[in-house]
Amino acid sequence: GQSLEQPSEVTAVEGAIVQINCTYQTSGFYGLSWYQQHDGGAPTFLSYNALDGLEETGRFSSFLSRSDSYGYLLLQELQMKDSASYFCAVRDLDYGQNFVFGPGTRLSVLP
Amino acid sequence: ETGVTQSPTHLIKTRGQQVTLRCSSQSGHNTVSWYQQALGQGPQFIFQYYREEENGRGNFPPRFSGLQFPNYSSELNVNALELDDSALYLCASVDGGGGSYNEQFFGPGTRLTVL
């Protein structure tokens, strides 16, 4: 089966840097995505890593180590609007290359 | 370009009833996935449709079924509703024909409450 683990909550202050970790177990790993979801809203795509290394998109970066079955999302220069839930999701060959989502990390950004 | 839309927004049903949820994919997207999201949890993959055929299914019982139409819109049907079916149901579309398959575009969801 598949399992993903993330911290349930993270708190940081405006302007800070925060890292949200994700570890996964799956037999058919194909790639790792990150999504942001504000309360009452739909998940929105942030990034996708298929290969090891760091992908940078503005203030957000995502990292993958396939040998360690581990990835993280790095958020820099935190803003109040970054307060949301963040989900890692594994693209899994055992699900027809569809995505299995983690339980989510609730990020609270304080002034 | 029209985004992903879902209807209805909210729905209240009683145990044992049947429900149909609808989703219109983003313009140009031929692949639709359905997810169930319980409160405080991550979305759980139900199934995906690509060009009107089921293309992958998660760990959901057969009473969860779906359809995709020639215009790529989709329906999720749930029979014999149970209390645990209460959740937000999300539809996501993606361009399965060569676009960025990895970037799913989610609709706003349908909040289903089973009493």
Interface residues (C-beta under 8 A of the other chain):
Chain A: L4 G31 S33 G41 A42 P43 T44 F45 Y48 A50 F87 A89 R91 Y95 G96 Q97 N98 F99 V100 F101 G102 P103 G104
Chain B: V4 S33 Y35 G40 Q41 G42 P43 Q44 F45 Q48 N55 G56 R57 G58 L90 A92 Y101 N102 E103 Q104 F105 F106 G107 P108 G109
